[in-house]
């Protein structure tokens, strides 16, 4: 008994195989993109934290000076 082969079925099998192979490559690219995005977010958070810490340190210095000169607290 001979086997019947359909060109359309062979084409679909080849198409599915190539798409799944491409999906594996895309999955790796997606992981790299997530690493880059995470690095950018961490950098932004670090920058914002540095700005906030500088503002807090400046204000803490002002409060410390005000407490030391508490005799004339009208300027605080």
VODREN-203608 format. One record per residue (C-alpha): residue number from 1; residue in one letter; x, y, z. Coordinates in pm, 1 decimal. Layout:
# VODREN-203608
@n->NUM; res->a; X->X; Y->Y; Z->Z
...
//
This chain:
# VODREN-203608
@n->1; res->x; X->0.0; Y->0.0; Z->0.0
@n->2; res->x; X->148.8; Y->334.8; Z->-99.5
@n->3; res->x; X->153.6; Y->639.2; Z->123.0
@n->4; res->x; X->-22.5; Y->947.2; Z->2.0
@n->5; res->x; X->160.3; Y->1274.2; Z->59.3
@n->6; res->x; X->-5.1; Y->1610.3; Z->46.5
@n->7; res->x; X->204.1; Y->1910.7; Z->-43.2
@n->8; res->x; X->-13.5; Y->2136.2; Z->171.2
@n->9; res->x; X->39.2; Y->1914.3; Z->476.3
@n->10; res->x; X->415.0; Y->1908.8; Z->419.6
@n->11; res->x; X->411.7; Y->2286.6; Z->386.3
@n->12; res->x; X->214.9; Y->2325.8; Z->710.2
@n->13; res->x; X->451.5; Y->2095.6; Z->897.7
@n->14; res->x; X->752.3; Y->2292.4; Z->772.5
@n->15; res->x; X->580.5; Y->2620.8; Z->860.9
@n->16; res->x; X->499.5; Y->2507.8; Z->1214.1
@n->17; res->x; X->855.0; Y->2382.0; Z->1267.6
@n->18; res->x; X->1006.6; Y->2709.3; Z->1148.6
@n->19; res->x; X->767.3; Y->2913.8; Z->1364.1
@n->20; res->x; X->848.3; Y->2714.2; Z->1676.7
@n->21; res->x; X->1221.4; Y->2749.2; Z->1609.7
@n->22; res->x; X->1171.8; Y->3124.1; Z->1568.3
@n->23; res->x; X->974.0; Y->3138.3; Z->1891.0
@n->24; res->x; X->1271.5; Y->2994.1; Z->2079.7
@n->25; res->x; X->1494.9; Y->3268.0; Z->1939.2
@n->26; res->x; X->1234.1; Y->3531.7; Z->2021.8
@n->27; res->x; X->1209.9; Y->3404.4; Z->2377.3
@n->28; res->x; X->1581.0; Y->3470.9; Z->2424.5
@n->29; res->x; X->1550.4; Y->3817.7; Z->2275.4
@n->30; res->x; X->1258.2; Y->3886.4; Z->2504.6
@n->31; res->x; X->1466.2; Y->3790.7; Z->2808.4
@n->32; res->x; X->1739.6; Y->4032.2; Z->2701.6
@n->33; res->x; X->1482.6; Y->4308.0; Z->2655.5
@n->34; res->x; X->1349.6; Y->4247.1; Z->3007.0
@n->35; res->x; X->1702.0; Y->4268.4; Z->3149.2
@n->36; res->x; X->1757.7; Y->4600.3; Z->2972.2
@n->37; res->x; X->1422.1; Y->4736.7; Z->3090.8
@n->38; res->x; X->1496.1; Y->4625.3; Z->3447.4
@n->39; res->x; X->1838.3; Y->4793.0; Z->3436.1
@n->40; res->x; X->1683.8; Y->5119.5; Z->3315.4
@n->41; res->x; X->1419.1; Y->5108.5; Z->3589.0
@n->42; res->x; X->1682.6; Y->5038.5; Z->3855.6
@n->43; res->x; X->1886.9; Y->5333.3; Z->3727.1
@n->44; res->x; X->1587.0; Y->5565.9; Z->3741.0
@n->45; res->x; X->1496.6; Y->5451.1; Z->4092.4
@n->46; res->x; X->1856.2; Y->5502.0; Z->4207.8
@n->47; res->x; X->1858.4; Y->5854.3; Z->4062.3
@n->48; res->x; X->1530.6; Y->5947.6; Z->4228.5
@n->49; res->x; X->1650.1; Y->5800.2; Z->4558.6
@n->50; res->x; X->1970.4; Y->6007.2; Z->4540.0
@n->51; res->x; X->1773.1; Y->6327.6; Z->4479.8
@n->52; res->x; X->1537.9; Y->6251.3; Z->4769.1
@n->53; res->x; X->1826.8; Y->6166.1; Z->5003.0
@n->54; res->x; X->2003.5; Y->6494.7; Z->4918.9
@n->55; res->x; X->1685.1; Y->6689.4; Z->4989.3
@n->56; res->x; X->1635.7; Y->6507.7; Z->5320.3
@n->57; res->x; X->1999.1; Y->6567.1; Z->5423.1
@n->58; res->x; X->1971.5; Y->6938.8; Z->5342.2
@n->59; res->x; X->1649.2; Y->6973.4; Z->5538.3
@n->60; res->x; X->1793.8; Y->6775.3; Z->5830.3
@n->61; res->x; X->2088.6; Y->7016.3; Z->5839.2
@n->62; res->x; X->1851.3; Y->7312.5; Z->5849.5
@n->63; res->x; X->1653.2; Y->7157.2; Z->6134.4
@n->64; res->x; X->1974.0; Y->7081.3; Z->6325.2
@n->65; res->x; X->2089.4; Y->7442.2; Z->6291.6
@n->66; res->x; X->1748.9; Y->7563.2; Z->6404.9
@n->67; res->x; X->1757.5; Y->7339.7; Z->6712.3
@n->68; res->x; X->2108.5; Y->7458.9; Z->6803.6
@n->69; res->x; X->1996.0; Y->7820.4; Z->6782.8
@n->70; res->x; X->1671.0; Y->7760.4; Z->6971.9
@n->71; res->x; X->1715.2; Y->8079.0; Z->7174.7
@n->72; res->x; X->1586.3; Y->8278.8; Z->6878.5
@n->73; res->x; X->1347.0; Y->8030.7; Z->6718.2
@n->74; res->x; X->1152.9; Y->8290.2; Z->6523.8
@n->75; res->x; X->1383.0; Y->8233.6; Z->6224.7
@n->76; res->x; X->1307.3; Y->7859.4; Z->6198.3
//
